[in-house]
Amino acid sequence: MLLIAIAGLALAIWGWLIFFHGRFWQAGPILAPVPGKALGRGQCPDVCVVVPARDEAPSIQQCVSSLLAQDYPGRLHVIVVDDGSTDGTGKLARRVADPKKRLTVVTGKPRPAGWSGKLWAVSQGVAEAARLCPGNDGFILLTDADITHDARHVSTLVAKAVGSGLDEVSEMVELNCKSPAERMLVPAFVFFFALLYPFASVNNPRSRTAGAAGGTILVRRTALARIGGIDSLRGALIDDCTLAARIKHGGGKIFLGHSCLARSIRPYPHPHDIWRMVARTAYVQLGYSPWMLAGTVLGMIVVWIVPMELALFTHGAACLLGAAAWVMSMASYTPTLRRFNLMPAWALLLPVVAGFYTLATIGSAINHHRGRGVVWKSRAYTDTDGAISTYIRSEGNGAVMNRTMTGDDIG
């Protein structure tokens, strides 16, 4: 009876996820490319692109070159903030050809106490944007230094924001999926993100769910000023979703979709690379709570691993119910696999992948209790007050089980 009850619980959870959780499993919205010449008068406000960069020598020139090549007909400035790099990132950025004089490289100042590294760099970039384009009109585009952009990308983002009256437009950029580790683990990263932040719910003004993908965030300067600017986020280690929550819960309109015009060029060739990416913030996202960790691990086991175990190693009603839940989980994953041009058979490995992410979360907790804190790009964050309070206030949708899957580059 116990196995039947567990199998029934897993199936009930999957039924709710499939039919009542914002259609998370669907492909999700993709903005159709809009060339700059298609934008009419009054549709080209100033755009300042802010690129925080710390030790990004392998990618910074490709990123900056793609931004300087944008076909956007309005005023466009690209601001790179060299955040204490030791590999010549700032010098490499300055060497990029800039015939239209759109590029400014800012040498970052030392990080004050209470700030995450990435947000301090972003804050300096936004301040430089205010100097270059005085006033609150126009947009700030926040993007990472490991992303390249199609020439139509800025025009497409602005057309969506202006045409739909949005305060923020964010896109999940295309991720590398070449190595065996990436093919096995990266699509699930995107899938779990959509499960936690169903795009349809994020884009619904009546829903409290708010989310964003840090690789591409176009935000109105008026909306940023309304929430108190970047200063209001200073302690957030999960900065993209915190920003989206502040804007939406303050009455703003936001959009989250998939991008076909921006691509990450950061490789994750080995499983341990993805492990470190997840483990660096997973326990932060659970509020450093052992109880939240225990609940997350239990939920992951029941939803992702138990259905496969019941389908393969039991019989009767427990086997049938477990098999039904396992099939539903695999079917929900198939659209994501198609996005990455992978065979549906990869869905058979979903319980194994979920186990990997669960273990990475446990590893994150172990690191914390050993005193290692959150470590990223030679910075360690051990003072949790600002990060945790910001995270808990911004979450809003009650989802805990899969928040551990959506690592964020805190810089």
C-alpha positions, -999 to +999 in steps of 0.1 A: +000+000+000+028+024+008+043+020-027+009+025-043+004+057-022+038+071-032+032+062-069-002+079-067+014+110-052+040+112-079+013+108-106-009+134-090+020+159-089+027+153-125-009+157-134-009+191-117+023+202-133+012+192-168-023+207-167-022+235-141+013+249-140+015+275-167+021+251-196+058+251-186+065+222-209+056+240-241+083+254-263+078+290-249+077+323-268+104+333-292+106+369-305+107+371-343+137+391-355+130+427-362+157+445-383+165+481-374+151+495-406+117+481-396+115+504-366+095+536-372+100+571-358+095+572-321+104+535-317+142+541-313+148+554-277+184+555-264+198+521-254+229+517-231+242+482-230+260+473-197+284+444-198+299+435-164+332+416-171+355+398-147+383+376-162+364+372-195+394+373-219+383+343-240+349+359-249+350+396-244+360+407-279+334+385-296+307+398-272+317+435-277+321+431-315+286+417-318+271+446-298+290+472-318+276+456-350+240+461-340+218+476-367+198+496-342+191+530-358+188+549-324+215+560-301+234+530-288+262+529-262+281+498-251+296+501-216+320+474-205+328+474-168+362+457-161+355+443-127+390+438-113+401+414-141+435+398-139+436+384-175+436+417-195+398+417-201+396+455-202+426+459-226+411+433-250+377+452-249+394+485-258+411+469-288+378+461-305+372+482-336+347+510-328+343+532-359+310+547-346+325+555-311+299+536-293+322+518-268+332+529-233+353+507-210+351+515-173+377+504-149+357+491-119+363+504-084+368+481-054+336+464-043+320+479-012+307+457+016+272+444+011+274+443-027+276+412-049+304+416-074+282+415-105+257+440-092+285+464-082+298+463-117+263+467-131+258+497-108+289+514-122+278+507-157+243+522-151+260+553-136+281+557-167+249+553-188+233+581-169+263+603-177+263+594-214+225+597-217+211+621-190+175+617-179+154+586-174+143+580-209+153+550-229+165+515-219+194+497-202+203+463-217+221+441-192+240+412-208+269+389-199+304+390-214+302+355-227+272+361-250+272+371-287+244+389-303+229+388-338+229+423-354+191+425-351+189+416-314+187+451-298+162+462-324+141+431-317+142+436-279+132+473-282+104+466-307+089+441-282+092+465-253+078+495-271+051+476-290+038+458-259+043+486-234+067+464-213+091+476-186+114+446-189+121+421-217+143+391-209+154+361-229+170+328-222+199+328-246+209+298-266+234+276-246+262+255-257+252+219-262+281+202-279+300+180-254+284+149-240+281+166-206+263+195-222+239+173-242+230+154-210+228+183-185+222+217-203+187+210-218+175+199-183+188+232-169+165+251-193+137+227-186+139+231-149+141+269-152+109+268-172+093+245-146+101+269-118+093+301-139+066+291-164+070+317-192+032+320-196+028+328-159+057+353-159+042+371-189+007+371-173+002+404-155-024+387-132+002+362-120+026+368-091+053+347-108+082+368-119+114+356-135+142+366-158+173+352-175+204+372-166+220+368-201+196+393-217+176+418-197+163+450-214+148+473-187+133+508-190+153+533-171+121+547-156+112+512-142+147+509-128+144+543-111+110+534-098+123+504-078+153+524-064+179+515-090+205+489-089+212+500-053+180+483-042+193+449-053+229+453-040+229+422-018+211+399-042+231+369-054+201+359-076+200+393-093+180+386-125+149+371-109+151+396-080+150+425-105+121+410-124+101+405-091+107+440-080+095+454-113+065+432-117+054+433-080+057+471-083+031+472-111+054+469-141+049+446-171+076+420-179+083+394-206+104+363-206+111+342-236+137+322-255+162+339-278+171+329-313+194+360-316+217+356-287+240+327-278+263+319-249+298+309-260+309+297-225+316+260-228+308+235-200+328+205-214+328+183-183+302+174-157+322+190-129+320+224-148+282+222-146+284+209-110+303+240-099+279+263-118+249+248-099+266+243-065+278+279-062+244+293-054+221+263-048+222+265-010+218+303-012+186+298-031+173+276-003+180+303+023+208+282+039+180+262+055+186+225+063+149+220+064+144+235+029+173+213+017+157+182+032+123+191+016+139+198-018+158+165-018+127+146-008+106+163-035+132+156-061+133+120-053+095+116-053+089+135-085+119+125-107+135+093-094+107+073-077+085+069-109+113+053-128+122+030-099+086+019-095+081+014-132+112-008-135+113-027-102+077-032-090+046-047-104+008-042-102-008-009-094+025+007-081+042-002-114+015+012-136+011+044-116+049+049-115+052+042-153+024+068-160+043+094-140+076+086-157+060+088-191+045+122-183+078+135-171+095+123-203+068+137-225+070+171-209+108+171-215+105+164-252+099+199-265+130+211-247+151+183-263+137+194-297+149+229-291+184+215-287+181+192-317+184+161-295+166+128-299+136+122-275+155+092-262+175+115-240+144+119-219+151+084-205+180+099-186+160+126-169+159+108-135+197+105-136+200+142-145+177+152-117+198+131-094+229+149-105+214+183-098+201+171-064+236+159-055+251+192-066+226+210-043+237+188-014+273+196-023+265+233-021+252+228+014+283+208+024+305+236+011+286+261+031+288+242+064+325+237+058+329+274+058+336+278+020+305+300+014+296+310-022+328+312-043+328+325-079+357+340-099+380+342-068+353+359-047+338+344-016+304+355-002+298+344+034+277+373+047+242+361+038+219+387+053+213+408+022+213+379-002+188+358+017+164+386+026+163+397-010+158+362-023+130+353+000+111+385-006+113+382-043+104+345-049+067+349-045+055+317-062+062+292-035+082+269-057+111+254-038+117+220-053+135+231-085+149+265-075+182+247-070+185+241-108+188+277-119+223+288-111+231+325-118+264+341-126+270+363-095+303+376-108 
